Amino acid sequence: MAAPRSCGLWRYCCRGWSRAAGDCRLPGFHRSWPGATPSARLLSQEKRAAETHFGFETVSEEEKGGKVYQVFESVARKYDVMNDMMSLGIHRAWKDLLIRKMHPLPGTQLLDVAGGTGDIAFRFLSYVQAQHQRKQRRQLRTQQNLSWEEIAKKYQNEEDPLGGSLVTVCDINREMLKVGKQKALDQGHTAGLAWVLGDAEELPFDDNQFDVYTIAFGIRNVTHIDRALQEAHRVLKPGGRFLCLEFSQVNDPLISRLYDLYSFQVIPVIGEVIAGDWKSYQYLVESIRKFPNQEEFKEMIEDAGFQKVTFENLTTGIVAIHSGFKL
């Protein structure tokens, strides 16, 4: 595991996780230093006063981070159950499609951001292991002169069933990571998996470290999407791939009206019944409507430096997979 890029220390406060800065300056991290000029202090004050959206509510940028943290801290233990209930299980097919689109090979180094409960990570590990086993069987078929004992010995001597692959799950929410770690134990995932507490807008990883970056149903919750995209570009190796699975804009008017009715009238009720939390699921529904549409998000990815950016609509645009490369 690479050492953290910054010299900040994580501390927990009432608004979530924040940096306790030392004497160093971090890219994208600004504060009003005691000796700062009046213009620098004014710039810092303006930044603190900047407004953004939390669902349909207008809040300060500083406040949004804490509110989003509280949402996912609240829903963490019911997160997977609610995903099944809200999407009628279709989210599983969407995530399977994301992995197939990635088509990772043994040895792939994946960073899954906002992946606390491990859904993408576990699919990645299963896919890579299956790929590695198929490769091994193909190699054995080319060696027809081997005895049964020699074939068995080759399988027994296989030290790494993942072929060197590693998925690093990075999430800003400690409770989501706790759920993911427990799921990993329950499902028997022990190898090729790392859990890191970190912020999508300031990733604690070195430059050019990963082959693939994924973020599924997470990027709409970050305060500064442009910064998260820039960080994705930074940590990817040259030739690396960015993949984002996110709710998007429905392109069929009739389905759009039905989808809105279901989203606003049904999903918060399900949230109250299953998770005892109406407000969090009201926010999640609203956050989808505030997220850029497919073309707008594509342009944001390109602005971050990615090339060959494309998107694929799933389920008439309820969700979309955006793909880009660091070339």
C-alpha positions in Angstrom: 0.0 0.0 0.0 1.4 3.4 -1.0 2.0 5.9 1.7 -0.5 8.7 1.9 0.3 11.5 -0.4 -0.6 14.3 2.1 0.8 15.0 5.5 -2.7 15.7 7.0 -4.1 13.6 9.7 -7.7 12.4 9.7 -9.8 13.6 12.5 -13.5 13.1 13.2 -15.7 16.1 13.9 -19.4 16.8 14.1 -19.4 17.5 10.4 -17.7 14.3 9.3 -14.1 13.7 8.4 -11.8 16.7 7.8 -8.1 17.3 7.5 -6.0 18.5 10.4 -3.3 20.3 8.4 0.3 20.5 9.4 2.9 22.8 8.0 2.5 21.6 4.5 0.1 22.9 1.8 -2.0 20.3 0.0 -3.2 20.6 -3.7 -6.7 21.7 -3.7 -6.7 22.4 0.1 -6.7 26.1 1.2 -7.0 27.8 4.5 -6.5 31.2 5.9 -3.1 31.2 7.5 -2.2 33.6 10.3 0.2 35.5 8.1 -2.0 35.5 5.0 -2.6 38.7 3.1 -6.1 40.4 3.3 -6.9 39.3 -0.2 -6.0 35.7 0.6 -8.2 35.8 3.7 -11.0 37.3 1.7 -10.7 34.5 -0.9 -10.8 31.9 2.0 -13.9 33.5 3.4 -15.6 33.6 0.0 -14.9 29.9 -0.4 -16.3 29.1 3.0 -19.4 31.0 2.1 -19.9 29.3 -1.3 -23.2 27.6 -1.7 -24.1 24.3 -3.3 -27.1 21.9 -3.2 -28.0 19.1 -0.8 -30.8 17.5 -2.8 -33.2 20.5 -3.4 -31.9 22.4 -0.4 -29.3 25.1 -0.8 -26.5 24.8 1.8 -22.9 25.9 2.2 -20.2 23.7 0.7 -18.8 23.1 4.1 -22.2 22.0 5.4 -22.9 19.6 2.5 -20.0 17.4 3.4 -21.3 16.9 6.9 -24.9 16.3 5.8 -23.9 13.7 3.2 -21.7 12.0 5.8 -24.7 11.8 8.2 -26.9 10.3 5.5 -24.6 7.4 4.8 -23.8 6.9 8.4 -27.5 6.6 9.0 -28.3 4.2 6.1 -25.1 2.1 6.1 -26.5 -1.0 7.8 -29.6 -1.1 5.6 -27.8 0.2 2.5 -27.7 -3.1 0.5 -31.3 -4.1 1.5 -32.6 -0.7 0.4 -30.7 -1.0 -2.9 -32.6 -4.2 -3.6 -35.9 -2.8 -2.5 -35.6 0.5 -4.4 -34.4 -1.0 -7.7 -36.2 -4.3 -7.4 -32.8 -5.9 -7.6 -31.9 -4.4 -10.9 -28.9 -2.6 -9.4 -27.2 -6.0 -9.3 -27.4 -6.3 -13.1 -26.1 -2.7 -13.6 -23.1 -3.5 -11.4 -22.5 -6.8 -13.3 -22.5 -4.8 -16.6 -20.0 -2.4 -15.2 -17.6 -5.3 -14.4 -18.1 -6.9 -17.8 -17.4 -3.5 -19.4 -14.2 -3.2 -17.4 -13.2 -6.8 -18.3 -10.3 -6.9 -15.8 -7.5 -9.3 -16.3 -5.4 -11.0 -13.6 -3.0 -8.5 -12.2 -5.3 -5.5 -12.5 -5.0 -2.9 -9.8 -8.4 -1.4 -9.1 -9.4 1.6 -7.0 -13.1 1.6 -6.1 -14.1 5.0 -4.7 -17.2 5.4 -2.5 -17.4 1.6 -2.6 -17.8 1.1 1.2 -20.1 -1.9 1.2 -18.0 -3.8 -1.4 -20.5 -4.5 -4.1 -18.1 -3.6 -6.9 -15.0 -4.9 -5.2 -16.5 -8.4 -4.6 -17.7 -8.6 -8.2 -14.2 -7.6 -9.4 -12.5 -10.3 -7.3 -14.9 -13.0 -8.5 -14.5 -12.0 -12.1 -10.7 -11.9 -12.0 -10.5 -15.2 -10.2 -12.7 -16.8 -12.9 -10.5 -15.2 -15.6 -7.3 -16.6 -13.9 -8.8 -20.1 -13.6 -9.8 -20.1 -17.3 -6.3 -19.0 -18.2 -4.9 -21.8 -16.1 -7.1 -24.4 -17.7 -6.1 -23.2 -21.2 -2.5 -23.6 -20.2 -3.1 -27.1 -18.9 -4.9 -28.2 -22.1 -1.8 -27.2 -24.1 0.2 -29.7 -22.0 -1.5 -32.9 -22.9 1.5 -35.0 -21.9 1.2 -34.1 -18.2 0.2 -36.9 -15.9 -2.8 -36.5 -13.5 -0.4 -36.1 -10.6 1.5 -33.3 -12.4 -1.8 -31.5 -13.2 -3.0 -31.8 -9.6 0.4 -30.5 -8.4 0.1 -27.4 -10.6 -3.3 -26.6 -9.0 -2.0 -27.2 -5.5 1.0 -24.9 -6.1 -1.1 -22.0 -7.2 -0.3 -19.4 -4.6 -2.4 -16.4 -5.9 -5.8 -17.3 -7.4 -6.2 -13.6 -8.4 -3.0 -13.5 -10.4 -1.7 -10.5 -8.5 -4.9 -8.4 -8.7 -5.8 -6.0 -5.9 -8.9 -3.9 -5.3 -8.6 -0.9 -2.9 -11.9 0.2 -1.6 -11.8 3.9 -0.6 -14.7 5.5 1.2 -15.0 8.7 3.3 -17.6 7.0 5.6 -16.3 4.8 8.4 -19.7 3.1 8.9 -19.9 2.1 5.2 -16.5 0.6 5.4 -17.4 -1.4 8.5 -20.3 -2.9 6.7 -18.1 -3.8 3.7 -15.4 -5.4 5.9 -18.0 -7.6 7.6 -19.5 -8.6 4.2 -16.0 -9.6 3.0 -15.6 -11.9 6.0 -19.1 -13.4 5.5 -18.4 -14.0 1.8 -14.9 -15.4 2.3 -13.1 -12.5 0.5 -9.7 -12.3 2.2 -7.1 -11.9 -0.5 -6.6 -9.1 -2.9 -8.6 -6.6 -0.9 -7.7 -3.4 0.9 -9.9 -0.9 2.8 -9.0 2.8 3.0 -10.7 5.7 4.7 -10.4 8.6 2.3 -12.0 11.6 0.5 -12.7 11.3 -3.3 -11.7 15.0 -3.6 -8.2 14.4 -2.1 -7.3 10.7 -2.5 -4.5 9.4 -0.2 -2.7 7.7 -3.0 0.4 8.3 -5.2 0.2 9.5 -8.8 -0.1 6.9 -11.5 -0.9 4.0 -9.1 -4.0 2.2 -10.5 -5.0 0.6 -13.7 -8.8 1.2 -13.3 -10.8 3.7 -11.2 -14.5 3.0 -10.5 -17.1 4.9 -8.7 -20.7 3.5 -8.5 -23.6 5.7 -7.3 -21.1 7.9 -5.4 -19.9 10.8 -7.5 -23.2 12.8 -7.2 -22.7 13.0 -3.5 -19.3 14.7 -3.5 -19.3 18.5 -3.1 -16.9 19.3 -6.0 -17.3 16.8 -8.8 -14.6 18.4 -10.8 -12.0 17.9 -8.1 -13.0 14.2 -7.7 -12.6 13.7 -11.5 -9.2 15.4 -11.4 -8.1 13.1 -8.5 -9.3 10.1 -10.5 -7.1 11.2 -13.4 -4.1 11.8 -11.2 -4.1 8.4 -9.5 -4.6 6.4 -12.7 -1.6 5.1 -14.6 -1.1 6.3 -18.2 -3.5 4.1 -20.2 -5.7 3.7 -17.1 -9.5 3.7 -17.3 -12.1 5.6 -15.5 -15.6 4.0 -15.1 -18.5 5.6 -13.4 -21.9 4.0 -12.8 -24.4 6.7 -11.8 -28.1 7.6 -11.9 -28.8 9.8 -14.9 -31.5 11.3 -17.0 -34.3 9.1 -18.4 -34.8 9.6 -22.1 -38.3 8.4 -22.5 -41.0 11.0 -21.4 -43.6 8.4 -20.3 -41.0 6.4 -18.3 -39.6 9.6 -16.9 -43.0 10.6 -15.4 -43.5 7.1 -14.0 -40.0 7.1 -12.6 -40.6 10.5 -10.9 -43.8 9.2 -9.3 -42.0 6.1 -8.0 -39.0 8.1 -6.8 -40.8 10.8 -4.9 -43.9 8.9 -3.7 -42.5 5.4 -3.0 -38.8 5.4 -2.3 -38.9 7.7 0.8 -41.8 5.5 2.2 -39.7 2.4 1.6 -36.8 4.2 3.4 -39.0 4.9 6.4 -40.4 1.3 6.6 -37.1 -0.6 6.0 -34.5 1.8 7.4 -36.6 4.1 9.6 -35.2 7.0 7.7 -37.4 9.1 5.4 -35.2 12.1 5.1 -32.0 10.3 3.9 -33.9 8.6 1.0 -35.7 11.9 0.1 -32.2 13.4 -0.2 -31.0 10.5 -2.4 -33.9 10.9 -4.8 -33.4 14.7 -5.0 -29.6 14.3 -5.5 -30.3 12.3 -8.6 -32.3 15.2 -10.1 -29.6 17.6 -9.4 -26.9 15.5 -11.1 -25.7 16.6 -14.6 -27.2 14.7 -17.5 -25.2 12.3 -19.6 -23.7 14.8 -22.1 -23.0 17.4 -19.4 -21.2 14.8 -17.2 -19.3 13.5 -20.3 -17.9 17.1 -20.8 -16.9 17.3 -17.2 -14.9 14.0 -17.5 -13.2 15.4 -20.6 -12.4 18.7 -18.8 -10.6 16.6 -16.1 -8.2 15.4 -18.8 -9.7 12.1 -19.9 -9.9 11.1 -23.5 -12.1 8.7 -25.6 -15.0 9.5 -23.2 -18.2 7.6 -23.9 -21.4 6.7 -22.1 -23.9 3.9 -22.3 -27.5 4.3 -21.0 -29.0 1.4 -19.0 -32.7 0.9 -18.4 -33.7 3.9 -20.7 -31.2 6.2 -19.0 -32.2 5.6 -15.4 -28.5 4.9 -15.0 -25.5 5.4 -17.3 -22.0 4.1 -17.4 -19.4 6.7 -18.4 -16.0 5.6 -19.5 -12.8 7.5 -20.2 -9.0 6.9 -20.5 -5.9 8.6 -19.3 -3.8 8.8 -22.4 
